[in-house]
């Protein structure tokens, strides 16, 4: 009897493992891991390829970064609207094929350029090679736009549907997806970097093209399996009126407000609901104006969301040099830190980022979603105080007597080109490109590099990176909080366009932070950039605090010992609505 029970128990464990590995949730994770791995390899490699193609100049890399940032900024709402208006499977498959096909085509063109660059230079006075550069940047930008559509579709829509009404499951899935992002951000560039180091750029291009071809087929199959296992994905809301009548805002659940209080909160910034219009014949001028109208309506709808302040607060966190991007790593290199030390620091930042995803799930269960964002914001800002202190410690190159614009004036007088920057996400920039980027920014860096690490006190830079690494716990917990607030409180028929505008806001602030560095590229001005960055982070969290205060009122600070209430807050919403 005992043996039979053990066999039954063993069979049950085996069966549960099989069920998990064949579930829609795991297949979604696997598809996301494949997609992110290919994405990170490509974004790492394309920056290095463009630098090598143009004779170790950052011109092509900077142009590519500006095109990418500008495209998402202008087309984010339009991409989101396209996601909203088309069936889920069609959107996911189309964006997947376009993204991977673009990367494969770019890889092939780059291989041809690397192999026949000398011959291309002699044809048509070099114009053919210039056309190849333009083609590579254009196709790579298309791949990035398709990647944006994929991110909105899978991470902002499919995950919500797969999780169903279980908000705890949704939080766990969001955290798992972010952990996958953290791991691939480190491992994928390392893998492709080894191939490029011990092989050649041509081998690197061929490997990335082959990987994307194989990955595209597997991801296509995985998306189809997830779609089959989740019948709800076939149903997509088309009427905003019908959906708004059934939607229960998470902010009301999280605060356990009375119905009258919920109406008052929503009344402060009403969600715009458009009456369905009868189809009419569309004129040519209306078709031309349609993208501009979509752009306008998307930003208006974003502003009218009840979670607008939370989303804007997240965007403000992108206006910072306190991340492991090309600027901070380049600055650290000028202060005597070696590449090996920086790689260890990047690994530590990935670990603290994963800790942030764990902290998010724990805090959400204990305190509720809105309070989790508030606590995460305080934790991040407290850690960034170390960065502020580092500005005034021994070893800091801060010198207020040196004008931040001195380098620009010198270059203009000498007729030299202005320093350039690559506005891209911090996880998508190679260390090699980042180092070159900062080294080309100022005329005083060469003399700094000649100093040994012993001649520069490491107190300042140590405090700087201690603050940056520790702050990532609060950063990623806050990011997940705002992500889930958008998932739960934006009606289904507007998820695409609202998240598209959110991406545009993130890119806008990210672009502004690179412009800030271009205007003040000297290491002596980096301390000012740190202070400005901390100020923007503080403003972002103040916006979120205002949102949390409107949502929870006097209950905002009551986050301990309320486990039962927190659990009830995460219960599925009822079918009735007070909207």
C-alpha positions as CSV (number, residue, x, y, z in Angstrom):
1,X,0.0,0.0,0.0
2,X,2.8,2.3,0.8
3,X,4.7,1.5,-2.4
4,X,1.6,2.1,-4.4
5,X,1.2,5.5,-2.7
6,X,4.8,6.3,-3.4
7,X,4.3,5.4,-7.1
8,X,1.2,7.5,-7.2
9,X,3.0,10.4,-5.6
10,X,6.0,10.0,-8.0
11,X,3.6,9.8,-10.9
12,X,1.8,12.9,-9.7
13,X,5.1,14.8,-9.3
14,X,6.2,13.7,-12.8
15,X,2.8,14.7,-14.2
16,X,2.9,18.1,-12.6
17,X,6.3,18.7,-14.1
18,X,5.1,17.7,-17.5
19,X,2.0,19.9,-17.1
20,X,4.2,22.9,-16.2
21,X,6.6,22.5,-19.0
22,X,3.8,22.2,-21.5
23,X,1.7,25.0,-20.0
24,X,1.1,28.3,-21.8
25,X,3.0,30.1,-19.0
26,X,6.2,28.2,-19.5
27,X,6.0,28.3,-23.3
28,X,5.6,32.0,-23.1
29,X,8.7,32.2,-20.9
30,X,10.6,30.1,-23.3
31,X,9.6,32.2,-26.3
32,X,10.5,35.4,-24.5
33,X,13.9,34.0,-23.5
34,X,14.7,33.1,-27.2
35,X,13.4,36.5,-28.4
36,X,15.4,38.4,-25.8
37,X,18.5,36.5,-26.3
38,X,18.5,37.2,-30.0
39,X,17.6,40.9,-29.4
40,X,20.4,41.4,-26.9
41,X,23.0,39.8,-29.2
42,X,21.9,42.0,-32.1
43,X,21.9,45.3,-30.1
44,X,25.3,44.5,-28.7
45,X,26.8,43.5,-32.1
46,X,25.3,46.2,-34.3
47,X,26.9,49.1,-32.3
48,X,30.3,47.4,-32.6
49,X,29.8,46.6,-36.3
50,X,29.0,50.2,-37.1
51,X,32.0,51.4,-35.2
52,X,34.3,49.0,-37.1
53,X,32.8,49.8,-40.4
54,X,33.4,53.5,-40.1
55,X,37.0,53.4,-39.1
56,X,36.5,53.3,-35.3
57,X,34.3,56.5,-35.5
58,X,31.1,56.8,-33.6
59,X,29.3,58.6,-36.3
60,X,27.3,55.7,-37.7
61,X,26.5,54.5,-34.2
62,X,25.2,57.9,-33.1
63,X,23.1,58.2,-36.2
64,X,21.6,54.8,-35.6
65,X,20.8,55.6,-32.0
66,X,19.2,58.9,-32.9
67,X,17.1,57.2,-35.7
68,X,16.0,54.5,-33.3
69,X,15.0,56.9,-30.5
70,X,13.3,59.3,-32.9
71,X,11.3,56.5,-34.6
72,X,9.9,55.1,-31.4
73,X,9.2,58.5,-30.1
74,X,7.1,59.4,-33.2
75,X,5.7,56.0,-34.0
76,X,5.1,54.5,-30.6
77,X,1.4,55.5,-30.4
78,X,0.8,54.3,-34.0
79,X,2.4,51.0,-33.4
80,X,0.3,50.5,-30.3
81,X,-2.8,51.5,-32.2
82,X,-2.0,48.8,-34.8
83,X,-1.6,46.3,-32.0
84,X,-5.0,47.2,-30.6
85,X,-6.9,47.0,-33.9
86,X,-5.6,43.6,-35.2
87,X,-6.0,40.0,-33.9
88,X,-3.5,39.0,-31.3
89,X,-2.0,36.1,-33.2
90,X,-1.6,38.1,-36.4
91,X,0.1,41.0,-34.6
92,X,2.5,38.6,-32.7
93,X,3.4,36.6,-35.8
94,X,3.8,39.6,-38.1
95,X,6.0,41.5,-35.7
96,X,8.1,38.4,-35.0
97,X,8.7,37.7,-38.7
98,X,9.5,41.3,-39.5
99,X,11.9,41.7,-36.6
100,X,13.9,38.5,-37.3
101,X,13.8,38.9,-41.1
102,X,15.2,42.4,-40.7
103,X,18.0,41.2,-38.5
104,X,18.9,38.4,-40.9
105,X,18.9,40.8,-43.8
106,X,21.1,43.3,-41.9
107,X,23.5,40.5,-41.0
108,X,23.8,39.5,-44.6
109,X,24.4,43.0,-45.8
110,X,27.0,43.6,-43.1
111,X,28.8,40.4,-44.1
112,X,29.0,41.6,-47.7
113,X,30.3,45.0,-46.6
114,X,33.0,43.5,-44.4
115,X,34.1,41.1,-47.1
116,X,34.1,43.6,-50.0
117,X,34.5,46.9,-48.3
118,X,37.6,47.8,-50.4
119,X,35.8,47.1,-53.7
120,X,32.7,49.0,-52.6
121,X,34.8,52.1,-51.8
122,X,35.9,52.3,-55.5
123,X,32.5,51.9,-57.0
124,X,30.5,55.1,-57.8
125,X,33.0,57.2,-55.8
126,X,32.0,55.3,-52.6
127,X,28.3,56.1,-52.9
128,X,27.4,52.4,-53.1
129,X,29.1,51.9,-49.7
130,X,27.2,54.9,-48.3
131,X,24.0,53.4,-49.5
132,X,24.8,50.2,-47.7
133,X,25.3,52.1,-44.5
134,X,21.9,53.8,-45.0
135,X,20.3,50.5,-45.8
136,X,21.7,48.8,-42.7
137,X,20.6,51.6,-40.4
138,X,17.1,51.7,-42.0
139,X,16.5,48.0,-41.8
140,X,17.9,47.8,-38.2
141,X,15.5,50.6,-37.3
142,X,12.6,48.5,-38.7
143,X,13.8,45.6,-36.6
144,X,13.7,47.8,-33.5
145,X,10.2,49.0,-34.3
146,X,9.0,45.4,-34.8
147,X,10.7,44.5,-31.5
148,X,8.7,47.3,-29.8
149,X,5.5,45.9,-31.2
150,X,6.5,42.4,-30.0
151,X,7.2,43.8,-26.5
152,X,3.8,45.5,-26.3
153,X,2.0,42.5,-27.6
154,X,3.6,39.8,-25.4
155,X,4.6,41.6,-22.2
156,X,1.7,44.0,-22.0
157,X,-1.2,42.0,-23.4
158,X,-0.6,38.3,-23.8
159,X,0.7,37.9,-20.2
160,X,-2.4,39.6,-18.8
161,X,-4.7,37.2,-20.7
162,X,-2.6,34.1,-19.8
163,X,-2.7,35.1,-16.1
164,X,-6.5,35.6,-16.3
165,X,-8.1,37.2,-13.2
166,X,-5.3,36.1,-10.9
167,X,-3.3,39.2,-10.1
168,X,-0.8,37.3,-8.0
169,X,-0.1,35.1,-11.0
170,X,0.3,38.2,-13.1
171,X,2.8,39.7,-10.7
172,X,4.8,36.4,-10.7
173,X,4.8,36.2,-14.5
174,X,6.0,39.9,-14.8
175,X,8.8,39.2,-12.3
176,X,9.9,36.1,-14.1
177,X,10.0,37.8,-17.4
178,X,12.1,40.6,-15.9
179,X,14.5,38.0,-14.5
180,X,14.9,36.5,-17.9
181,X,15.7,40.0,-19.2
182,X,18.3,40.6,-16.5
183,X,20.1,37.3,-17.3
184,X,20.1,37.7,-21.0
185,X,21.3,41.3,-20.7
186,X,24.6,39.9,-19.3
187,X,24.9,36.4,-20.9
188,X,23.9,37.2,-24.5
189,X,26.5,40.0,-25.1
190,X,29.2,37.8,-23.4
191,X,28.4,34.9,-25.8
192,X,28.4,36.9,-29.0
193,X,31.4,38.9,-27.8
194,X,33.5,35.8,-27.4
195,X,32.5,34.7,-31.0
196,X,33.5,38.1,-32.4
197,X,36.7,38.2,-30.4
198,X,38.0,34.7,-31.3
199,X,36.4,34.7,-34.8
200,X,35.8,37.8,-36.9
201,X,33.0,40.3,-37.6
202,X,31.9,38.2,-40.6
203,X,31.6,35.1,-38.4
204,X,29.7,37.2,-35.8
205,X,27.2,38.4,-38.5
206,X,26.7,34.9,-39.8
207,X,26.1,33.5,-36.3
208,X,23.5,36.2,-35.4
209,X,21.7,35.7,-38.8
210,X,21.6,31.9,-38.3
211,X,20.5,32.2,-34.7
212,X,17.6,34.6,-35.6
213,X,16.5,32.2,-38.4
214,X,16.3,29.3,-36.1
215,X,14.9,31.3,-33.2
216,X,12.2,32.8,-35.5
217,X,10.9,29.3,-36.4
218,X,10.9,28.1,-32.7
219,X,9.2,31.3,-31.5
220,X,6.6,31.1,-34.2
221,X,5.7,27.6,-33.1
222,X,5.7,28.5,-29.4
223,X,3.4,31.5,-30.0
224,X,1.0,29.2,-31.9
225,X,1.0,26.7,-29.0
226,X,0.4,29.4,-26.4
227,X,-2.5,30.7,-28.5
228,X,-4.0,27.2,-28.7
229,X,-3.7,26.6,-25.0
230,X,-5.3,30.0,-24.1
231,X,-8.7,30.3,-25.8
232,X,-9.1,33.8,-24.3
233,X,-6.4,35.1,-26.6
234,X,-8.8,34.7,-29.5
235,X,-11.3,37.1,-27.9
236,X,-10.3,40.7,-28.2
237,X,-12.4,43.7,-27.0
238,X,-13.2,46.1,-29.8
239,X,-15.7,48.4,-28.1
240,X,-14.3,50.7,-25.5
241,X,-17.8,51.4,-24.1
242,X,-18.6,47.8,-23.4
243,X,-15.2,47.1,-21.8
244,X,-15.3,50.2,-19.6
245,X,-18.6,49.1,-18.2
246,X,-17.0,45.8,-17.0
247,X,-13.5,47.1,-16.0
248,X,-12.8,47.3,-12.3
249,X,-9.8,49.5,-11.7
250,X,-7.0,48.0,-9.6
251,X,-6.5,51.2,-7.7
252,X,-9.9,50.8,-6.1
253,X,-9.2,47.2,-5.2
254,X,-5.8,48.0,-3.8
255,X,-7.2,50.7,-1.4
256,X,-10.5,49.1,-0.5
257,X,-12.2,52.4,-1.1
258,X,-16.0,52.8,-0.9
259,X,-17.9,53.1,-4.2
260,X,-18.4,56.8,-3.8
261,X,-14.6,57.3,-3.2
262,X,-13.8,55.2,-6.3
263,X,-16.1,57.4,-8.4
264,X,-14.4,60.6,-7.0
265,X,-10.9,59.2,-7.9
266,X,-11.9,58.4,-11.5
267,X,-13.8,61.6,-11.8
268,X,-10.6,63.6,-11.3
269,X,-9.3,62.5,-14.6
270,X,-12.0,60.7,-16.6
271,X,-11.0,58.0,-19.1
272,X,-11.9,59.2,-22.5
273,X,-14.5,57.0,-24.1
274,X,-15.2,57.4,-27.8
275,X,-18.6,56.4,-29.2
276,X,-18.4,53.8,-32.0
277,X,-18.9,55.6,-35.3
278,X,-20.5,54.2,-38.4
279,X,-18.0,53.3,-41.1
280,X,-17.9,55.9,-43.9
281,X,-16.0,56.3,-47.0
282,X,-12.6,57.6,-46.1
283,X,-11.1,60.2,-48.4
284,X,-7.5,60.4,-49.4
285,X,-6.8,63.4,-47.2
286,X,-8.3,61.5,-44.2
287,X,-6.0,58.6,-44.8
288,X,-3.0,60.9,-44.9
289,X,-4.2,62.6,-41.6
290,X,-5.0,59.3,-39.9
291,X,-1.5,58.7,-38.4
292,X,-1.3,62.2,-37.0
293,X,-4.8,61.8,-35.5
294,X,-3.8,58.5,-34.0
295,X,-0.6,60.1,-32.6
296,X,-2.7,62.9,-31.0
297,X,-5.4,60.6,-29.7
298,X,-2.8,58.3,-28.2
299,X,-1.1,61.0,-26.2
300,X,-4.5,62.4,-25.1
301,X,-5.7,58.9,-24.0
302,X,-2.4,58.4,-22.1
303,X,-2.9,61.7,-20.3
304,X,-6.4,60.8,-19.3
305,X,-5.4,57.4,-17.8
306,X,-5.9,57.2,-14.0
307,X,-2.3,55.9,-13.8
308,X,-0.9,58.7,-15.8
309,X,1.2,60.1,-13.0
310,X,2.7,56.6,-12.3
311,X,3.7,56.1,-15.9
312,X,5.2,59.6,-16.1
313,X,7.1,58.9,-13.0
314,X,8.6,55.8,-14.5
315,X,9.6,57.8,-17.6
316,X,11.4,60.3,-15.5
317,X,13.7,57.6,-14.3
318,X,15.2,57.3,-17.8
319,X,16.6,60.9,-17.4
320,X,19.7,59.6,-15.6
321,X,23.4,58.8,-16.0
322,X,23.2,56.5,-13.0
323,X,22.9,53.2,-14.9
324,X,25.3,50.8,-16.5
325,X,25.2,52.6,-19.9
326,X,28.0,53.8,-22.0
327,X,28.3,57.1,-20.1
328,X,28.7,55.7,-16.6
329,X,31.1,52.9,-17.6
330,X,33.2,55.3,-19.7
331,X,33.4,57.7,-16.7
332,X,34.5,54.8,-14.4
333,X,37.2,53.9,-16.9
334,X,38.6,57.4,-16.7
335,X,38.7,57.1,-12.9
336,X,41.0,54.1,-13.0
337,X,38.6,51.1,-13.0
338,X,39.6,48.3,-15.4
339,X,37.4,46.5,-17.8
340,X,37.5,43.4,-15.7
341,X,36.3,45.3,-12.6
342,X,33.5,46.9,-14.6
343,X,32.4,43.5,-15.9
344,X,32.2,42.3,-12.2
345,X,30.2,45.4,-11.3
346,X,27.8,44.7,-14.2
347,X,27.3,41.2,-12.9
348,X,26.6,42.6,-9.4
349,X,24.0,45.0,-10.9
350,X,22.3,42.0,-12.6
351,X,22.1,40.2,-9.2
352,X,20.6,43.2,-7.5
353,X,18.2,43.6,-10.4
354,X,17.0,40.0,-9.8
355,X,16.7,40.8,-6.1
356,X,14.4,43.7,-7.1
357,X,12.1,41.3,-8.9
358,X,12.0,39.1,-5.8
359,X,11.3,42.1,-3.5
360,X,8.5,43.2,-5.8
361,X,6.5,39.9,-5.5
362,X,7.1,39.8,-1.7
363,X,6.1,43.4,-1.1
364,X,3.0,43.2,-3.3
365,X,1.7,40.2,-1.3
366,X,2.4,42.0,2.0
367,X,1.5,45.6,1.2
368,X,-0.5,45.7,-2.1
369,X,0.6,46.9,-5.5
370,X,0.4,50.7,-5.0
371,X,2.3,50.7,-1.7
372,X,5.0,48.5,-3.3
373,X,5.8,51.3,-5.8
374,X,5.9,53.8,-2.9
375,X,8.3,51.7,-0.9
376,X,10.5,50.8,-3.9
377,X,10.8,54.5,-4.8
378,X,12.0,55.4,-1.3
379,X,14.5,52.5,-1.4
380,X,15.9,53.6,-4.8
381,X,16.2,57.2,-3.8
382,X,17.9,56.3,-0.4
383,X,20.6,54.3,-2.3
384,X,21.1,57.1,-4.8
385,X,22.1,59.4,-1.9
386,X,25.4,57.6,-2.0
387,X,25.9,58.8,-5.5
388,X,25.3,62.4,-4.4
389,X,27.8,62.0,-1.6
390,X,30.3,60.6,-4.0
391,X,30.3,63.9,-6.0
392,X,32.0,65.6,-3.0
393,X,34.3,62.9,-1.9
394,X,38.1,62.6,-2.7
395,X,38.7,61.4,-6.2
396,X,35.7,63.2,-7.7
397,X,36.8,65.3,-10.7
398,X,34.0,67.8,-10.1
399,X,35.4,71.3,-10.8
400,X,32.8,74.1,-10.9
401,X,35.5,76.5,-12.3
402,X,35.6,74.5,-15.5
403,X,32.6,75.4,-17.8
404,X,30.6,72.3,-18.8
405,X,30.5,73.8,-22.3
406,X,34.3,74.4,-22.6
407,X,34.9,71.3,-24.7
408,X,32.1,72.3,-27.1
409,X,33.6,75.8,-27.5
410,X,37.0,74.4,-28.1
411,X,35.9,72.0,-30.7
412,X,33.9,74.7,-32.5
413,X,36.8,77.1,-32.5
414,X,39.1,74.3,-33.8
415,X,36.6,73.2,-36.4
416,X,36.3,69.7,-34.9
417,X,33.1,67.7,-34.9
418,X,31.0,67.8,-31.7
419,X,31.0,64.7,-29.5
420,X,28.2,62.2,-30.2
421,X,26.2,59.9,-28.0
422,X,24.2,56.8,-28.5
423,X,20.6,57.2,-27.1
424,X,19.7,53.6,-26.5
425,X,18.6,51.5,-23.5
426,X,21.3,50.8,-21.0
427,X,21.1,47.1,-21.5
428,X,21.6,47.4,-25.2
429,X,25.0,49.1,-25.4
430,X,28.3,47.2,-25.5
431,X,31.0,48.1,-23.1
432,X,33.4,48.6,-25.9
433,X,31.2,51.1,-27.7
434,X,30.4,52.8,-24.4
435,X,34.1,53.2,-23.6
436,X,34.9,54.7,-27.0
437,X,31.8,56.9,-26.7
438,X,33.1,58.5,-23.5
439,X,36.7,58.7,-24.6
440,X,35.7,60.7,-27.7
441,X,33.8,63.2,-25.6
442,X,36.5,65.2,-24.1
443,X,39.9,66.4,-24.8
444,X,41.0,65.9,-21.2
445,X,40.3,62.2,-21.1
446,X,43.6,61.2,-22.6
447,X,45.5,62.7,-19.8
448,X,43.2,61.1,-17.3
449,X,43.8,57.7,-18.8
450,X,47.6,58.2,-18.4
451,X,47.2,58.3,-14.7
452,X,47.3,55.0,-12.9
453,X,44.6,53.8,-10.6
454,X,46.8,54.5,-7.6
455,X,47.0,58.2,-8.4
456,X,43.2,58.6,-8.4
457,X,41.5,58.0,-5.0
458,X,38.7,55.4,-5.5
459,X,36.5,56.6,-2.7
460,X,34.3,58.7,-5.0
461,X,33.8,56.1,-7.8
462,X,33.3,53.3,-5.2
463,X,30.5,55.2,-3.6
464,X,29.0,56.0,-7.0
465,X,28.8,52.4,-8.1
466,X,27.7,51.2,-4.6
467,X,24.7,53.6,-4.9
468,X,24.0,52.6,-8.5
469,X,24.1,48.9,-7.8
470,X,22.1,49.0,-4.6
471,X,19.5,51.3,-6.2
472,X,18.6,48.7,-8.8
473,X,16.7,46.7,-6.2
474,X,14.2,49.6,-5.8
475,X,14.5,50.5,-9.5
476,X,13.3,47.1,-10.9
477,X,10.7,46.7,-8.2
478,X,9.3,50.1,-9.0
479,X,9.4,49.3,-12.8
480,X,7.4,46.1,-12.2
481,X,4.9,48.0,-10.1
482,X,4.2,50.6,-12.8
483,X,4.1,47.9,-15.5
484,X,1.4,45.9,-13.6
485,X,-0.6,49.1,-12.9
486,X,-0.7,49.8,-16.6
487,X,-1.6,46.1,-17.3
488,X,-4.5,46.1,-14.8
489,X,-5.9,49.6,-15.2
490,X,-5.8,50.2,-18.9
491,X,-8.8,48.8,-20.7
492,X,-8.0,45.9,-23.1
493,X,-8.8,47.8,-26.3
494,X,-6.3,50.6,-25.4
495,X,-3.4,48.5,-24.0
496,X,-1.4,48.7,-27.2
497,X,-1.7,52.5,-27.8
498,X,-1.2,53.4,-24.1
499,X,1.9,51.2,-23.8
500,X,3.2,52.6,-27.1
501,X,3.0,56.1,-25.8
502,X,4.7,54.9,-22.5
503,X,7.6,53.6,-24.6
504,X,7.7,56.9,-26.4
505,X,7.9,58.8,-23.1
506,X,10.7,56.5,-21.9
507,X,12.7,57.1,-25.1
508,X,12.1,60.9,-24.9
509,X,13.6,61.1,-21.5
510,X,16.4,58.8,-22.4
511,X,17.1,60.9,-25.5
512,X,17.2,64.1,-23.3
513,X,19.7,62.5,-20.9
514,X,22.1,61.8,-23.8
515,X,21.6,65.4,-25.1
516,X,22.5,66.5,-21.6
517,X,25.7,64.6,-21.8
518,X,26.5,66.0,-25.2
519,X,26.1,69.5,-23.8
520,X,28.4,68.8,-20.8
521,X,30.8,66.0,-21.9
522,X,33.8,66.8,-19.7
523,X,34.5,64.5,-16.7
524,X,34.7,67.6,-14.5
525,X,31.0,68.1,-15.2
526,X,29.9,64.5,-14.4
527,X,29.2,65.4,-10.8
528,X,26.6,68.0,-12.1
529,X,25.1,65.2,-14.3
530,X,24.8,63.0,-11.2
531,X,23.0,65.7,-9.2
532,X,20.6,66.4,-12.1
533,X,19.9,62.7,-12.5
534,X,19.1,62.3,-8.9
535,X,16.8,65.3,-9.1
536,X,14.9,63.7,-12.0
537,X,14.6,60.4,-10.1
538,X,13.2,62.3,-7.2
539,X,10.7,64.1,-9.4
540,X,9.6,60.8,-10.8
541,X,9.0,59.3,-7.4
542,X,7.2,62.5,-6.3
543,X,4.8,62.0,-9.2
544,X,4.2,58.5,-8.1
545,X,3.7,59.6,-4.5
546,X,1.0,62.0,-5.7
547,X,-0.7,59.1,-7.6
548,X,-0.5,56.8,-4.6
549,X,-1.8,59.6,-2.3
550,X,-4.8,60.1,-4.6
551,X,-5.4,56.4,-4.7
552,X,-5.0,55.3,-1.1
553,X,-5.3,58.6,0.8
554,X,-4.6,58.1,4.5
555,X,-4.1,54.3,4.0
556,X,-0.8,54.9,2.1
557,X,1.5,54.4,5.1
558,X,-0.5,51.5,6.6
559,X,1.4,48.7,4.9
560,X,2.5,46.5,7.7
561,X,0.4,43.8,9.4
562,X,-2.3,43.9,6.8
563,X,-1.6,40.6,5.1
564,X,-5.2,39.6,5.0
565,X,-6.2,42.9,3.4
566,X,-3.4,42.7,0.9
567,X,-4.5,39.3,-0.1
568,X,-8.1,40.5,-0.6
569,X,-6.8,43.4,-2.7
570,X,-5.3,40.8,-5.1
571,X,-8.5,38.9,-5.5
572,X,-10.1,38.8,-8.9
573,X,-12.4,41.8,-9.6
574,X,-16.1,41.3,-9.5
575,X,-18.3,41.6,-12.5
576,X,-19.9,44.8,-11.2
577,X,-18.2,48.1,-11.7
578,X,-18.5,51.5,-10.1
579,X,-16.9,53.2,-13.1
